[in-house]
Amino acid sequence: MWRDASGSLEERCPGATFATMAGMSEETTPPETNPDFGISYANLASDFHARVGPTPVSDPHLLRLNADLASDLGFSREYLSGPEGVSMLAGNLPLGTADPIATAYAGHQFGNFVQSLGDGRAIQIGETVDGNGTRRDIQLKGAGPTPFSRGGDGRAAVGPVLREYVLSEAMFALGIPTTRALAMVTTGDRVIRERAEPGAILTRVATGFVRVGTFQYFHARGMTDHVRALADYVIERRFPDVSGAPNAYRALLDNVIECQAELIARWLLVGFIHGVMNTDNMSIMGETIDYGPCAFLDEYDVGKVFSSIDHAGRYAYGQQPEIGHWNLTRFAETLLPLLAEEEEIAVESAQEALGAYSARFHQSYHHGLSQKIGLVEASDAAQAIASSLLESMARNRADFTLTFRGLSELRLGDPAGDTNVRALFDEPAAFDAWARDWRDHLGREGRDDSTRNHAMRGTNPAFIPRNHRVQQAIDALANDQDPRPLEALSTVTSRPFEDHPELSEYAAAPETHEVVQQTFCGT
């Protein structure tokens, strides 16, 4: 049977990359990897991809290795940090006997459809099996030009590579489905953006790199057989249980919609802004993908935009649920010929599936908000209390992460202990008024302080990759070859729910002169 709407997100979105709530993955036994690291996607028709290898670099050096992920994928730390492993991570040596590929896809970019995009600077070099038995694709980002580069150099600078490494691993530690970062290496070569910058390559891992835009690529060309082949590939690779459904393609649509609704809810619950939610940047696999101009909120603001290219605020923090639905509608359009022979019936089926998105998103989001403020039941009253807090935070420019973490320390009968949280609000009395209603509701639920605080500390992180800290790590590494800010940032974001007294400054909001106003794609 295919999966229904009950159970956890991990159960309903099989294969997605999760961490435990403490931010640490369970210990696993290293897998038996494919001896040749062969790429299953390469078995699809030639229209799906181009066979192209990475362009060698002059002088690769390892900047950072994710040793835990390496072990889970069956690699040894010694190999990947040695000369041969670094050469492989830089694209100078192949991974096994796999034949590397770049994949074709289209996409709506800021609402405008572009029929031909594709991997312009990312090359898949192999496929393996992790400790949970899940197949994972291994890709080099910044590995050189491909037939889809459209005149680009196919390279990446150290700044965007570091940003994606840090943020993707932080998201994993926060328990949010995501692509993972295995390693980053410098190339010894310079790349030209606004100025010459050190070149770098990110090795990233995913349960698959199929996007909404991949389906759009073939749908736009009227290649229904290819859409069907792609859907069959995704079902086998990512949602095998739907193969037993009366209509497997409708079940696929249902599953993708559900996973995406819950993924975006999780983004909002930690203050994450993707920044460029084009359909070519939405994974069918239910994972966060393509960390470009992404960022985390400091002050709570539903209209907040960091991306330098999002001039109209299309992908603002509070717009993300709506954009998710819009992107999924584009996905549903590609499946219409598979849903039913009669167009009217197919459209009705797609609309019915899409109609479930809002309820699933709000259920997940409001349940998460209730947990963040320590309430057991996600009732209408709990929703009203949580919404009231967010409104007050917005009016008073309260820091998102610090407010919720601060609530995790408060006690029911001790308003005198609210000092630190009150100070986050421009008008502390606004917090006092809200806290009275909150405490009244907590009292009716009857849970003791210790139990509630422990649960809240497990859902409200103390640390996120603050934008100014990410930028400091980039500047230190790119300009001074100083890895210490990166090491400190990685330490706290890899265990975000723990207190790190020796690095407590990494939990603080930025000073006025440290505020980052814009983030960039890096292309």
N, C-alpha and C positions, 0 to 999 in steps of 0.2 A: 504493500500500500504506500501511496505517497504521503508526505507529512502534512498533518493538519495544523491548525493555528494554536494548538495547545503545546505545552512544554516550553523549555527555555529557548532563547535565540540560538544558543550553541546546538540544540537538538534540531531546530527548524532550519538552520543554515549550515548544513554539514560541510566540513572542510574548510570553513573560514578560519583565519588565523586569530585565535583568542589568547588572552592571558587570564590568569585567575584574578580575582578582585584585588589581591595584594600586589598585583603587577608582576608576579613571578610564575613562569610556566612550570607545570609538573615535570618531575624528572622523567626522562624517557631513555629508552635504549637506542643507541645509534642504529639507524636503519641499514638494511642491505640495499645499497643504491644500484641503479641500473649500471651494469658494467661499462656500457658505452655512452650513458647519459643521453640516449636517443630522445628526440623531440616528437611527441605524439602529434602535435599540431602540424608538423611537417608532412604528415601522411594525408592531409587534406589536399584538395586540388591546388595546382600551382597558382591559381588566382588569389589564394588566401595569403600568400607570403612571397617574399623574394629571398632566395638563398644568397646570403652575403655575410662575409666574415668581418670581424673587427679590423680596423686599421691600426697597425702596430704603432706604439709610442716609443719615445726615445729613451726615457730613463724612469721607469716606474718605481715608486716607493710606497709601501703600505702606510696609510695614515691611521686607519682604525679597522680592527677585525672584531666581529661579533662572535666571540668564541662559543657562546651557548648555542646560537643558531647554527654555527658551523658543525658542532657536534651532533645536533639534531638532524642535520642533513647528511651525516656520515663522513664529514671531512675532519681531519685532525688539525688542531691549531698549528702544530709544527709544520705541516705541509703548506697550509695557506699563508703562513707568515714567512716561509722560506722562499728562495729565489724562484723556484718553479711555480709555486702557488701564486706568488705576486705577479709573475708574468702571465699566468692564466687570468687573474683578476683584472689585469690591464688589457687583455685581449691579444697579447703577444704569443700566447700558446693556446691550443684548443683544449676544451674540456672533454676528455675521452675521445671518442670518434664521432661525436655528434656533429651534424652539419648545421651551422648557425643560420638563423632566419631573422628577417624583419617582417612584421605583419602589416597587412593592408587594412585600413579602416577609413571611414568618412566621419562626419560629425557636424553638429550644430555648434558653432562658436559664437557665443553671445547672441544666440538666436538666429544666426545666418548659416544656412547649410553650405558646407564645403564637401564636394563629392569625393575628393581624393586627398587624404591626409596620410596616415600610416606612420610607422615607426621611423621618424626622421633622424633620431640619434640614439636609438635603443636597439640592441641586438640580443636575441635569445640565444644563449650558448649551450643550453642543455636542460635536462629534466631529471629529477630524482624523486626519491620517496623519503618522507621525514619519519620521525620516531613514532608518529601516530598512524602511519600507513597511508598518509595523504600525498598524492603526487604534487610536486611543486616545480614551477618553472623558474629557471635562473637566467637573469637578463643583465647585460651590461648597459648602463645608461651613460652616454657620452663616449661611445665606442667608435665614433667615426661615421662618415656619411653612408647613406643607404639609397636605394632608388626612390625612397619617399622623402628625401631631405629637402627637396624643392629649393636647391641652391644654398642650403645651410651647410655649416661645417661639420655637423653631427657630433660636436664636442660639447663638453660642459666645463664650467669653471668651478673652482673649489668651493665657493660660497653656496651656490644652489645644491651642490652635492652634500655638503655638510648639513644644510637645512633639511633636506629630505632624510638623511640618515638620522638626525636627532629627532625630528618630528614623527617619523614613522615608528621608530622604536619607542618613543614616548607614548604614542597612541596604543601600541601593543601593550605596554605596561599599564595603561589605563583600562585595559580590557576591551578595546574597540577593534573590530575586525579591520585588518590593514595588510598591505604589502609589508615586507620586512626588509631591513638593510643588513646584508651580510658583510660588506666591506666597502671601504673607500680607499682609493689609491691616487696619488699624484702621478702625472704623466711625464713630467720633465719638459713639457711643451707649454707654450702660452696660447690662450684663446683670446680673440678680440671681441669684446662686447662694446661698452662705452669706452673702454680702455683695455689695455693688455692685462690679462689676469692669469694666474696659474691654472693650468688645466687639471682636471680630475675625472675619475670614473667611479660611479656607484654600482656595486653589485647588489641587485635587489631580487627578492624572491616572492612569488605569489602562487596562489592556487590556480591561477591562470590569468592571462592578460587579455581576455576577450572583453570587449566594451560594447556599449549600446551602439557606438559608431561602427563597430565591426559588422553588426547586422544591417545597419543603414547602408553600408558600402555596397552590399549585394542587393538589398531591396531597391535602392535607387537605380540599379542597372537592370531590374526586372529578372534577376537570377534567383528565382524561387527555389530551385533545386539546391543552390548554394546556401540559401537561408535555412533550408531544411537540414542540410548536412551540418551546418554550424550549430543549429539547435540540438541536433542529435549528439554532437560532440560535447556541448555544454551539459546536457542531461547525463551522459555517461561519465563525464569527468567531475561534475560538481553536484548534480542533483539526481543521483541514480534511482532514488525511490520513486520519482515521478514516472518512470517508465511503465509502471503498472497502473497508471491512472487511465480512466476512460478516454480522455484526450490529453496525451502527454504534453502537448505544446501549451494548452491552457494551464495545465498544472505547472509547467515551467514558468509561465507568465505570473501565476499566483505566487510562486516561491520567490521569484526575483523582486516582485513588488513588496512582498512582506519583509524580505531581508533588507531592502533599501530603505523602507520606511523606518525600521528599527535602527538601522545604521545612522541615519540622519538625526533621529532622536538622540542617539548617544553622542553625536557631535555636539548638539546644542547643550546637552547636560554637562559638558566639560568646557563649554565656551569656545569650541573650535570653529574656525571659518576656513572652508576649503579654498575659496578665492577664485576658482576658475572651473565651475561645474558645467563645462561643455559636455555634450553627449559622448565625445571621444574620451572624456576623463571620468566616465562613470563605468565601473566594472560590473559586468553581469554576475561576477562571482560573489558580490556582496561585501567586498573589501574596499577600504579607502585606498585610492590610487592617485598617483601623479601629484606629489607635493610640490607645487610651484610657489605661487604667492600666498601660501597659507599662513595662518597666524592664530593665536589664541587671544581672546578678549582680555583686556585689563579691566577698565570700567565697563559695567554692563550697559550695552547699547544695541538694541535690535537692528538699528540701521548701520552698524559699523562695517566699514569696508577698509581693507588694507591694500588690496591688489592695485598696483599702479595702472593696470589696464582696464579696470572695472569702473569706468568714468560715471556710469549711470546707476551704479549700485545694484545691478542685476543679481549679483551673487552675495549680497550683504548677509550678515549673520542670520537675521530673521527671515530672509527670503529663501533660505535653503530648503525648507520643507516643500514650498510651492514649486521651486525649480526641480526638486526631485520628482514630483508628480509630472511636471512638464516633460522631463527627460524620459520617464517611464512610459508616457503616452507615445513618444516617438518610438520607443522599443516595441510597444504593442502594435503600432502601425506596421512594423516589419513582419510581425507574425500573423497578420490577418489572413493571408492565403493558406496558412497552416491550421487556423482555428476552425474554419468551416469552408465548404465549397461555395455556399451562397454568401455574398458579401454582407448582406443585411444581418445575417445570423452571426457572422464573424465579428462585425462591429459591435453588435449587442453583447457578445461574449467578452470582448475586450473592454467595453465600458463597464460591464459588471465587475471584472477583475480590478480595473482601476478605481472603481468606487469603494473598494475596501482599503485603499491606501490611507485616506485621512483618518479613519477609525483606528487603524493599526498604528499610525504615527502618534496620534494623540494618546492612545492607551499606553504606549511605551513611554512617551515623554512625561505624561502626568504621573505615571507610576514612579518614574525615576525622580521627578521633582519631589514627590511625597517622601521618598527615601532620603533625598538630600536634606530635607528639613526635619527628618527624624520621625515621621508619622508612619504608622503601621498600615493604615488603610488609605488607598488612593480614592477617597470619596469626593463628592462634590464640594464638601466643606474643606477638605484638604487641598483640593485644586484652587479654591478661592483664596485660601491662606497663602499658598505658594505664589499665585498670580499677584496678590497684593504685595508680597515681598519684592518680586521682580519689578513691579511698577515703582515702588519706593526706591529701590536700588538705582533704577534708571534716572529718576528725578534727582537723586542725591549723589550721582556719580560714584557709587560704591563699587569697589573692586569685586569682580565675580567670584574668583577662586578664594580670595581671602574671606569674603563674607560667609560662604558656605562652610569653609574649614573652621572659621571662628564659631559658627553655630554648633559645630561638633564638640566644642569644649564647654558649652553653657549648661547650667544646671537649672532644674525646674524651679526650685525655691530660692534662687539666689540671683535676683536681678542686679545686685551690686557687682556681680562678676561679668557684666556685659560691656565693660569699659572698652576693650579692644575692638569689639565689633561696632559699637556705637561710633567710635572714632572714624570708621570708614565712610560714614554718611556725612554729607555737607551739613545737614541738620540732624544731629543725633536724636532729637526728640521724635523724629519720624520713625526711627528704629524702635524706640520705646513703645510707641503706639501699636506698632505691628507685633512686637514681642509679647504684649499683654494677651492679645488674641491667640497667639501661637501657644503660649504657656497654658492658657485655658483649655485648648484642644489637647495638648499633651497630657494634662491632668485627667481628662476624661478617658484617654486611652489607657492610662495606668501603668505604663512601662517605666521601670526605674532608670535613673540617670546613667548608671554604669552601662547597662545593656544598650540603651539608646545611643550614648556617645560612641561606644565601640562600633556599632553598626554604621553610624554616620561617618566615622573616620575611615571606614572601608569603602565609602562611596564618594566622599569629598576629598580630592587630593590636596596635599599640602603644597605640592610642586607641579608646575607645568613648565614647558619650555617657553618662558617669557620671551617676547619678541626682542627686547633689548639685550637679554642674555645670549640669545642665538646670534644676534649681530655682533656682540662682543667676541664671541667664540670665533665667528667668521673672520673678523678683523685681526684678531690675535694670530690666527693660523695663517691667513693669507699674507699679512704684512710682516709679521715678526716670527713666523714659524714656531709660535708658542702654543702648545697643545693644552696647557693647564686649564684655561676656561672651558674648553670642550670636555675635558675629563671631569671637571666639577659638575658641569651641567648634565652630563651623561649619568653621573652617579646619582643625582637626586631624581632625575626623570625616569630612571630605570626602576626606582622603588618610590613612586610618587606618593603613596599613602603613608609612608613612614616619616618620622621626624628625623632630620639630619642636623642636629644642633651645630655641628662644625661648619655647616654650609647654609645656615639659616637665611643669609642674605639673598639666596637664590629663590626664596619664597616671596620676597618683598616686591611690591609694585614698583614700577620705575619712577625715579625722580623726574621732574619736569623736563630737564635737559636730556634725559635718557629715553624719552618716549619715541618709539618707532611709528612713524605716520604711514609709511608705505612699504610694501614688500614687492618683490619682482620675480618674474618667471625664470629668468636666467637664460632664455633662448636668444 
